[in-house]
């Protein structure tokens, strides 16, 4: 949720990084293919194919970033930011397809082996490829963090995986030259499995934001600290973030304020917080209000209620606790473990509270912790 500059600046950086990736991966693919075919090495040829799919992935990254910057319209008032996550899913699909195809070819090579002819130029090309891929991984990681581009971060992981996979190819070549051991098909299979694994992990990470991930715990902690910096705010709860792309997020939360604040004071406070939250996190914030009893009142009753709640281990926390002495009404929210049976927990808690406070009525609302 950090400030990543304007959409225009961000797009330029992502597109530039994508172009660098395309050029480098195409050059690596061409060199590896040339050496692989001349040496008859399926491992190097598959490595070349992997670089080619990396170049295609970079193209998808560029297209996804550009399309994601289309302005909102009547049909899509939240904009097109999630197109970037869809682009990441496509990249993951390409990686998976390449891995499965590579595995099929490698198995064929294991069943019907053909002697690979490795030479000194082969080793040089493979060694250079490893160094280049290390640099590419670091480059994509840096640019991905600068721009909050998930596709670039996936490309960084993919490049880092390639380092180990290409290292396997180098090992195969060295063993072939030194001991005349032919494990080219086996290494190709290992490379293929590594590609498939990377594709599966990338797909899982790409689908997450579309389904709806939990709010990042680091952001939740930082956001809570930010909200509590306002003197009037006595508690922060129900933090939720709807991610519509790296540059467009909507957030909601509830804050607890003294029941003596006027509507005008609450209005001014929420407006001030909303402006500051956008400056700091680039989020559009909607704030709900919980009233808390004026300091000192009902302290004993609150302690007793919290003590009763603490006897129920499936309840993670309590908030929005308010006691109305005129209506003899007490309401609060409870956050449960996801595995808990909410109905049973509420009924048991209501029974315990009724025994302790027979003159009061209770409203217990089951809440969800959206933070990881």
Backbone torsions as a table, in degrees:
resi	resn	phi	psi	omega
1	UNK	NA	10.9	-177.7
2	UNK	-71.8	159.1	177.8
3	UNK	-67.2	124.1	-177.0
4	UNK	-120.7	21.8	177.6
5	UNK	82.9	-178.3	-179.8
6	UNK	-70.8	161.3	179.0
7	UNK	-60.1	-38.5	-178.3
8	UNK	-64.6	-45.7	179.0
9	UNK	-62.6	-43.5	-178.7
10	UNK	-62.9	-45.3	-179.6
11	UNK	-60.0	-42.1	179.4
12	UNK	-60.3	-43.5	-178.8
13	UNK	-65.8	-43.0	-179.6
14	UNK	-66.2	-44.2	179.6
15	UNK	-63.0	-41.3	179.1
16	UNK	-62.5	-44.2	178.7
17	UNK	-64.3	-38.7	177.8
18	UNK	-63.2	-40.4	179.0
19	UNK	-64.9	-41.7	176.6
20	UNK	-59.4	-44.0	179.2
21	UNK	-62.1	-40.6	179.9
22	UNK	-61.4	-49.7	-177.5
23	UNK	-61.7	-49.0	-177.1
24	UNK	-64.4	-44.3	-178.2
25	UNK	-67.8	-35.9	177.1
26	UNK	-66.3	-41.0	177.9
27	UNK	-64.5	-45.1	178.1
28	UNK	-61.9	-42.2	-179.4
29	UNK	-62.3	-42.5	-179.0
30	UNK	-65.3	-45.7	-179.6
31	UNK	-64.2	-44.4	-178.8
32	UNK	-65.9	-39.5	179.4
33	UNK	-63.6	-42.9	179.8
34	UNK	-61.3	-47.6	-179.5
35	UNK	-69.7	-40.4	-178.1
36	UNK	-62.9	-43.7	-179.9
37	UNK	-70.8	-37.8	179.9
38	UNK	-68.6	-32.3	179.9
39	UNK	-90.6	-13.5	-176.9
40	UNK	70.7	31.8	-176.2
41	UNK	-100.6	113.8	177.8
42	UNK	-66.7	-32.6	-179.3
43	UNK	-63.3	-45.1	-179.6
44	UNK	-70.3	-37.5	178.5
45	UNK	-63.0	-43.2	178.3
46	UNK	-66.5	-33.9	174.9
47	UNK	-63.2	-37.8	177.4
48	UNK	-64.8	-42.0	178.0
49	UNK	-63.0	-39.4	178.9
50	UNK	-62.1	-40.2	176.5
51	UNK	-65.4	-34.1	178.3
52	UNK	-66.0	-42.6	177.4
53	UNK	-66.1	-31.4	175.6
54	UNK	-63.3	-39.7	178.1
55	UNK	-64.3	-41.4	177.8
56	UNK	-63.6	-39.1	177.9
57	UNK	-61.2	-39.6	177.4
58	UNK	-63.7	-36.8	177.2
59	UNK	-64.5	-43.6	178.6
60	UNK	-62.8	-38.3	177.8
61	UNK	-59.0	-45.4	179.8
62	UNK	-63.5	-48.9	-178.6
63	UNK	-62.2	-42.3	-179.9
64	UNK	-63.1	-40.4	-179.8
65	UNK	-66.8	-42.1	179.7
66	UNK	-65.2	-46.2	-179.5
67	UNK	-65.7	-34.1	-178.8
68	UNK	-65.4	-19.4	-178.5
69	UNK	-90.1	5.3	174.8
70	UNK	-61.2	139.4	-178.8
71	UNK	-68.8	154.8	178.0
72	UNK	-60.2	152.8	175.9
73	UNK	-138.9	-175.4	-175.1
74	UNK	-62.0	-35.6	-178.8
75	UNK	-80.6	-28.5	-177.9
76	UNK	-131.2	73.6	-175.7
77	UNK	-66.5	-15.9	178.0
78	UNK	-91.5	3.5	179.0
79	UNK	86.6	-168.5	-174.2
80	UNK	-119.1	22.0	-174.8
81	UNK	-57.9	-32.2	-177.6
82	UNK	-71.7	-7.2	174.0
83	UNK	-58.4	-31.1	178.7
84	UNK	-62.6	-38.3	178.0
85	UNK	-69.6	-34.5	176.0
86	UNK	-65.8	-37.6	176.7
87	UNK	-62.2	-40.2	178.0
88	UNK	-64.1	-35.5	177.3
89	UNK	-65.9	-38.9	177.5
90	UNK	-64.3	-43.9	177.4
91	UNK	-58.5	-43.1	178.9
92	UNK	-62.2	-39.8	177.7
93	UNK	-63.1	-40.0	177.9
94	UNK	-63.3	-43.0	179.4
95	UNK	-62.6	-43.2	179.5
96	UNK	-62.4	-44.0	179.8
97	UNK	-62.0	-43.1	179.8
98	UNK	-64.3	-40.1	-179.9
99	UNK	-65.4	-43.2	-179.9
100	UNK	-65.3	-43.9	178.5
101	UNK	-61.5	-41.3	-180.0
102	UNK	-64.9	-38.1	-179.9
103	UNK	-64.6	-40.9	178.2
104	UNK	-60.9	-46.5	-179.1
105	UNK	-66.3	-36.4	-179.7
106	UNK	-67.5	-41.2	178.0
107	UNK	-62.0	-40.0	176.5
108	UNK	-59.8	-41.1	-178.9
109	UNK	-67.7	-33.1	177.5
110	UNK	-68.3	-41.7	-178.8
111	UNK	-71.9	-43.1	179.7
112	UNK	-120.8	77.4	-174.5
113	UNK	-67.4	145.1	173.5
114	UNK	-129.9	131.4	-176.5
115	UNK	-64.0	124.4	176.7
116	UNK	-86.5	143.5	-178.1
117	UNK	-108.9	90.8	-178.6
118	UNK	-85.0	143.6	178.9
119	UNK	-130.8	173.2	178.2
120	UNK	-58.9	-43.7	176.3
121	UNK	-57.8	-33.8	178.2
122	UNK	-60.9	-48.2	-178.9
123	UNK	-64.1	-37.3	179.9
124	UNK	-64.2	-46.1	-178.9
125	UNK	-61.9	-45.4	-179.3
126	UNK	-64.2	-41.4	179.4
127	UNK	-63.5	-43.9	178.0
128	UNK	-61.2	-39.9	-179.2
129	UNK	-61.0	-38.9	179.3
130	UNK	-63.2	-45.5	-179.8
131	UNK	-63.0	-44.2	-179.4
132	UNK	-61.9	-42.6	-178.2
133	UNK	-67.4	-33.2	174.7
134	UNK	-62.2	-45.1	178.9
135	UNK	-63.6	-40.4	179.8
136	UNK	-65.2	-40.4	179.7
137	UNK	-61.9	-45.8	179.0
138	UNK	-64.6	-39.2	-179.2
139	UNK	-65.0	-48.7	-179.7
140	UNK	-64.3	-37.7	180.0
141	UNK	-64.6	-43.7	179.6
142	UNK	-63.4	-48.8	-178.8
143	UNK	-68.8	-33.8	178.2
144	UNK	-64.0	-40.7	178.3
145	UNK	-71.5	-38.2	179.3
146	UNK	-61.2	-39.0	-173.2
147	UNK	-104.5	-3.2	-175.7
148	UNK	56.3	40.3	-179.8
149	UNK	-94.6	111.9	-178.5
150	UNK	-65.6	-37.3	-179.2
151	UNK	-62.6	-39.9	178.3
152	UNK	-68.3	-37.5	177.5
153	UNK	-65.5	-37.5	175.1
154	UNK	-64.0	-40.7	178.3
155	UNK	-63.4	-34.1	177.9
156	UNK	-65.1	-44.9	178.2
157	UNK	-63.2	-41.4	179.5
158	UNK	-62.5	-41.6	179.1
159	UNK	-66.4	-38.4	178.5
160	UNK	-65.8	-37.4	176.0
161	UNK	-64.0	-39.0	179.2
162	UNK	-60.6	-32.2	179.7
163	UNK	-59.4	-46.5	-179.7
164	UNK	-70.9	-36.6	-179.2
165	UNK	-69.5	-43.1	177.8
166	UNK	-67.3	-31.7	174.2
167	UNK	-61.1	-34.7	175.3
168	UNK	-64.5	-38.9	176.3
169	UNK	-62.7	-42.0	178.5
170	UNK	-63.0	-41.1	177.3
171	UNK	-60.9	-41.7	178.4
172	UNK	-60.3	-42.7	-179.5
173	UNK	-66.1	-42.8	-178.9
174	UNK	-65.0	-41.2	178.6
175	UNK	-66.0	-36.2	179.4
176	UNK	-66.5	-41.1	-178.8
177	UNK	-73.9	-39.8	-173.8
178	UNK	-82.0	-38.9	-173.1
179	UNK	-125.3	5.6	-177.9
180	UNK	56.6	34.1	177.7
181	UNK	-95.7	123.0	-178.0
182	UNK	-100.0	100.4	176.2
183	UNK	-119.4	26.6	-175.8
184	UNK	-59.8	-46.5	179.6
185	UNK	-64.6	-39.5	179.4
186	UNK	-64.5	-44.5	178.4
187	UNK	-63.2	-40.2	177.3
188	UNK	-59.5	-39.6	178.8
189	UNK	-66.3	-40.4	178.5
190	UNK	-63.5	-42.4	177.5
191	UNK	-59.9	-44.3	-178.9
192	UNK	-61.8	-43.4	178.7
193	UNK	-63.3	-39.7	177.2
194	UNK	-62.2	-39.6	178.9
195	UNK	-65.3	-44.3	179.5
196	UNK	-61.4	-44.3	179.6
197	UNK	-59.8	-45.1	179.3
198	UNK	-62.4	-38.5	179.4
199	UNK	-65.5	-42.1	179.4
200	UNK	-63.9	-44.8	-179.6
201	UNK	-65.0	-40.6	179.2
202	UNK	-65.5	-38.3	179.0
203	UNK	-64.3	-42.9	178.7
204	UNK	-60.9	-43.8	-179.3
205	UNK	-68.4	-31.9	-179.0
206	UNK	-74.1	-36.3	-178.3
207	UNK	-73.0	-30.2	-175.9
208	UNK	-50.5	-54.8	-177.9
209	UNK	-64.0	-27.8	180.0
210	UNK	-73.4	-42.9	177.5
211	UNK	-69.0	-41.3	-179.1
212	UNK	122.1	93.6	178.9
213	UNK	-77.2	160.6	172.3
214	UNK	-66.1	152.5	177.0
215	UNK	-64.1	131.0	-178.7
216	UNK	-57.8	131.9	-175.5
217	UNK	-63.0	-33.8	179.2
218	UNK	-67.8	-40.8	176.7
219	UNK	-65.0	-42.9	-179.2
220	UNK	-59.2	-42.0	179.7
221	UNK	-66.7	-44.6	179.6
222	UNK	-64.7	-42.3	-178.8
223	UNK	-66.2	-40.4	178.3
224	UNK	-62.2	-44.2	177.9
225	UNK	-61.4	-41.4	178.4
226	UNK	-61.3	-45.6	-178.0
227	UNK	-66.9	-39.3	-178.9
228	UNK	-73.0	-7.5	177.3
229	UNK	-72.2	-14.3	177.1
230	UNK	-86.3	128.0	-173.0
231	UNK	-57.2	-36.0	-175.4
232	UNK	-76.2	-18.3	-175.4
233	UNK	-85.8	120.7	-178.4
234	UNK	-104.8	-9.8	178.1
235	UNK	-168.5	152.4	179.4
236	UNK	-129.9	128.6	-174.4
237	UNK	-143.4	168.3	172.2
238	UNK	55.2	43.9	179.3
239	UNK	-71.9	123.9	-179.9
240	UNK	-137.9	140.0	-179.9
241	UNK	-129.1	125.4	173.6
242	UNK	-101.5	115.5	-173.7
243	UNK	-93.9	112.8	176.3
244	UNK	-109.5	31.7	-178.9
245	UNK	120.8	160.7	-176.3
246	UNK	-58.6	-22.5	-177.3
247	UNK	-110.0	7.5	-177.9
248	UNK	-146.8	105.8	179.2
249	UNK	-131.9	140.3	174.7
250	UNK	-109.5	135.8	-178.8
251	UNK	-129.7	150.4	174.3
252	UNK	-133.3	153.3	174.1
253	UNK	-161.0	164.7	172.6
254	UNK	-112.7	140.7	174.4
255	UNK	-120.0	149.6	-179.8
256	UNK	-102.6	125.5	179.6
257	UNK	-131.8	161.2	-179.6
258	UNK	-63.1	143.0	-178.4
259	UNK	-72.8	-0.4	178.0
260	UNK	-90.7	-8.0	179.0
261	UNK	-69.6	143.2	178.1
262	UNK	-85.8	166.1	178.5
263	UNK	-59.7	-39.8	179.6
264	UNK	-63.8	-42.3	179.3
265	UNK	-64.2	-41.2	177.8
266	UNK	-65.6	-39.7	177.8
267	UNK	-59.8	-49.1	-179.1
268	UNK	-63.6	-39.3	179.7
269	UNK	-64.4	-48.3	-177.4
270	UNK	-65.2	-37.1	177.5
271	UNK	-64.9	-43.1	-179.7
272	UNK	-64.2	-45.3	179.4
273	UNK	-63.4	-41.3	-179.8
274	UNK	-60.0	-43.8	178.5
275	UNK	-64.0	-45.4	-178.1
276	UNK	-66.5	-37.2	179.9
277	UNK	-65.1	-36.8	178.7
278	UNK	-68.9	-40.2	178.7
279	UNK	-63.3	-40.0	-174.1
280	UNK	-83.2	-42.5	-172.2
281	UNK	-116.4	-6.6	-176.1
282	UNK	58.5	44.5	176.6
283	UNK	-122.7	150.0	172.7
284	UNK	-94.3	115.2	-168.8
285	UNK	-107.1	131.9	171.5
286	UNK	-112.2	130.7	-173.3
287	UNK	-115.8	128.4	171.2
288	UNK	-99.6	156.9	-173.8
289	UNK	-116.5	130.2	168.5
290	UNK	-111.0	135.9	175.8
291	UNK	-93.3	140.8	174.0
292	UNK	-120.0	145.8	-179.2
293	UNK	-60.5	142.9	-179.2
294	UNK	-54.2	141.1	-174.7
295	UNK	-46.3	131.4	174.9
296	UNK	98.0	-28.2	-179.4
297	UNK	-81.0	140.1	174.2
298	UNK	60.4	22.0	-179.2
299	UNK	-60.9	-42.2	-178.8
300	UNK	-64.4	-45.0	179.9
301	UNK	-60.8	-41.9	-179.5
302	UNK	-63.6	-42.4	179.2
303	UNK	-61.3	-41.2	-179.6
304	UNK	-66.8	-39.4	178.2
305	UNK	-64.1	-45.4	-179.2
306	UNK	-64.6	-33.7	178.5
307	UNK	-66.7	-38.6	177.8
308	UNK	-67.7	-42.6	179.2
309	UNK	-61.3	-38.3	-177.2
310	UNK	-63.0	-18.9	179.1
311	UNK	-75.6	-8.1	179.8
312	UNK	-106.8	98.9	-171.9
313	UNK	-64.0	-21.2	-178.9
314	UNK	-78.9	-7.6	177.1
315	UNK	-89.6	116.9	-176.5
316	UNK	-78.4	-38.9	-177.4
317	UNK	-162.6	166.4	178.5
318	UNK	-129.6	141.0	173.8
319	UNK	-152.9	175.3	-179.5
320	UNK	58.9	35.2	-180.0
321	UNK	-79.7	119.4	-178.4
322	UNK	-137.6	134.4	-179.1
323	UNK	-114.0	122.2	178.4
324	UNK	-105.1	106.1	-175.5
325	UNK	-69.8	-24.8	-177.8
326	UNK	-73.4	-42.0	-177.5
327	UNK	-98.4	-4.1	-176.1
328	UNK	54.8	49.5	-176.9
329	UNK	-124.2	131.4	177.7
330	UNK	-124.9	125.9	176.9
331	UNK	-131.0	149.7	177.8
332	UNK	-164.3	165.9	178.7
333	UNK	-107.2	146.1	173.6
334	UNK	-122.5	140.1	175.8
335	UNK	-104.6	121.9	-174.8
336	UNK	-105.0	159.2	167.5
337	UNK	-62.8	144.4	-177.2
338	UNK	-62.2	-27.1	-178.1
339	UNK	-82.2	-7.6	-175.6
340	UNK	-76.7	151.5	173.8
341	UNK	-87.9	101.5	-173.3
342	UNK	-57.1	-42.3	-177.6
343	UNK	-63.0	-45.5	-179.8
344	UNK	-64.7	-41.0	-179.8
345	UNK	-64.2	-44.8	-179.5
346	UNK	-63.3	-42.5	-179.5
347	UNK	-64.2	-43.0	180.0
348	UNK	-65.7	-42.0	-180.0
349	UNK	-66.3	-42.5	179.3
350	UNK	-61.1	-38.4	178.8
351	UNK	-63.5	-46.2	-179.8
352	UNK	-63.3	-39.8	-178.7
353	UNK	-70.2	-38.0	-179.7
354	UNK	-63.3	-34.4	178.4
355	UNK	-67.5	-37.4	-177.6
356	UNK	-81.6	-35.7	-176.6
357	UNK	-126.4	73.1	-175.5
358	UNK	-65.9	-22.1	-177.7
359	UNK	-86.6	-7.4	-177.0
360	UNK	-106.4	152.4	170.6
361	UNK	-104.3	146.5	-176.2
362	UNK	-121.6	142.8	170.6
363	UNK	-123.0	113.0	-177.4
364	UNK	-111.3	117.6	-178.0
365	UNK	-104.3	127.0	177.6
366	UNK	-81.1	125.8	-176.9
367	UNK	-118.1	167.3	-178.2
368	UNK	-118.8	137.7	175.3
369	UNK	-90.9	107.8	-176.7
370	UNK	-84.3	-3.6	-177.9
371	UNK	-91.1	143.8	177.6
372	UNK	-81.6	NA	NA
